Amino acid sequence: MKNQKELTSTINNAARLHGHLGPFLVIGVRMGEIAKKELLASDNQQTNLLTKAKVPLFPPYSCLLDGIQVTTTCTVGNQRLTIENSNKICVEFTRQDSGKRLKITLSSRMINELEKKLKEQALTEKYALELASVPQNQLFDLEMQ
C-alpha cells in the first residue's frame, strides 16, 4: 500500500480527473490501491487486471468508479472495467493471467455512516480526506478467491 503522502497525491490526481474531491472517489482510490497491492507485483502488470464494479449508478455512489479508473488503469474505454447497477457497493478485481480474484465490499458499518452523512449533507472534502486514513478493515470486507 502506498504511504499517506503517495495516497494523497493519487487522491488529488483522481479529484482533478473527476472534477471534485468526495468520499466515494476516495473509496474508489482505496479499493484500487488494495487490489493492486494484493494482486499485482508491479505497476507493469496493471494491464493484467480486470474489474467488475457493482454500484448504484448515480452520484455520489458512482463517483468511486473514477477512483478505480485512476488507480488501476481499468477503464470503460479499454473495456477492463465493467459496471453493473446494484444497490450494493462491491468490486471484484481479477488478475487475468492467474485467475486470482479479490472481492472488495464496502462494509455495512461504512455504508450506514455514509448514508447518515449523505442525509446530513456532510459528504465534505474534509470527510473524504479523513477516509484516506481510516484503517482498511474498517472500510472494507475483503475476500480472496
Secondary structure, DSSP 8 states (H G I E B T S, - for coil): ---HHHHHHHHHHHHHHHSS--HHHHHHHHHHHHHHHHH-SSGGGGGGEEEEEEE-SSTTGGGHHHHHHHHH---TTTT-EEEEE-SS-EEEEEETTT--EEEEEE-HHHHHHHHHHHHTT---HHHHHHHTTS-HHHHEEEEE-
